[in-house]
Amino acid sequence: MDCIFCRIAGGEIPATPLYRDDDVLAIADINPQAPTHLLVMPIAHHANIGALSDAADAALTAKLFAVASQLGRERGANGYRLVMNTGADGGQTVDHLHVHVLAGRPLGWPPG
């Protein structure tokens, strides 16, 4: 598999972890869309949120959002946004489940 996020999680591509445990990794986005733009992803490969389906997956989903929210609170004094894109029409460009944490400026609506 040639998944860039799997390669980052496996240490093949260097990245500075902002958070890491046995299940979840958070890094800074290399193409930030806000002053703070982090990516929170599972260590194990899952293409997107639609690929998760059982109780163990629900625990992983909850953990992804808990970590993303923690990082958002730490870095977004005036608020933050969590975004999860799924599929091409949803704006997903890397087929590895991840949550974007955006903060550091007012974020307009609608987003896209």
C-alpha positions in Angstrom: 0.0 0.0 0.0 1.3 3.4 -0.9 -0.6 5.5 1.6 1.3 8.7 2.6 -0.4 8.7 6.1 0.5 5.1 6.7 4.1 5.9 5.7 4.1 8.9 8.1 2.6 6.8 10.9 5.2 4.0 10.2 8.1 6.5 10.4 9.1 6.1 6.7 8.3 9.8 6.0 9.5 12.2 8.7 6.9 14.2 10.6 6.8 15.8 14.0 4.0 14.3 16.1 1.9 16.7 18.0 0.2 13.8 19.6 0.7 10.0 19.4 -0.4 6.9 21.2 -1.0 3.3 20.0 -4.1 4.3 18.0 -3.9 7.9 16.9 -1.4 10.3 15.4 -1.7 14.1 15.0 0.6 16.2 12.8 0.6 19.7 11.3 -0.8 19.9 7.8 1.9 20.8 5.2 -0.6 22.9 3.3 -2.3 24.8 6.1 -5.7 26.5 5.4 -5.7 28.4 8.7 -2.9 29.5 11.2 -3.5 26.3 13.0 -4.2 23.3 10.7 -3.6 19.9 12.2 -4.4 16.4 11.0 -5.6 13.7 13.4 -5.5 10.2 12.0 -5.7 6.6 13.1 -2.4 4.7 13.0 -4.1 1.8 11.3 -5.3 2.4 7.7 -9.0 3.1 7.2 -9.9 4.7 3.9 -12.6 7.0 5.4 -15.3 7.2 8.0 -17.6 5.1 5.8 -15.1 2.2 6.1 -15.7 1.9 9.9 -18.7 -0.2 10.9 -18.4 -2.1 14.2 -18.2 -1.3 17.9 -14.4 -1.3 17.9 -14.5 1.2 15.1 -17.0 3.4 17.1 -14.4 3.6 19.9 -11.7 4.6 17.4 -14.0 7.3 15.9 -14.7 8.7 19.4 -11.0 8.7 20.2 -10.2 10.6 17.0 -12.7 13.3 17.9 -11.6 13.4 21.5 -7.9 14.0 20.5 -8.9 16.5 17.8 -11.1 18.4 20.3 -8.3 18.4 22.9 -5.9 19.8 20.3 -8.5 22.4 19.2 -9.0 23.6 22.7 -5.3 23.9 23.3 -4.7 25.9 20.1 -7.9 27.7 19.4 -8.4 30.3 22.1 -11.4 31.8 20.3 -12.8 28.5 18.9 -11.9 25.9 16.4 -13.4 23.7 13.6 -13.2 19.9 13.2 -13.7 18.7 9.6 -13.8 15.1 8.2 -14.0 14.8 4.5 -15.2 11.6 2.9 -14.8 10.7 -0.8 -13.9 12.9 -3.8 -17.1 14.9 -3.7 -16.6 15.5 0.0 -13.2 16.9 -0.6 -11.1 14.0 0.6 -7.7 14.0 -1.1 -5.8 11.4 0.9 -7.6 8.0 1.3 -6.8 7.5 5.0 -9.3 8.6 7.6 -8.3 11.9 9.2 -9.8 14.9 11.0 -8.7 18.4 10.2 -8.4 20.8 13.2 -8.6 24.4 12.0 -8.1 27.4 14.3 -6.4 30.8 14.7 -8.7 32.9 12.6 -12.5 33.4 12.1 -13.8 30.6 9.9 -16.6 31.6 7.6 -19.7 29.6 6.7 -20.5 27.9 4.4 -17.1 26.4 4.2 -17.0 25.3 0.5 
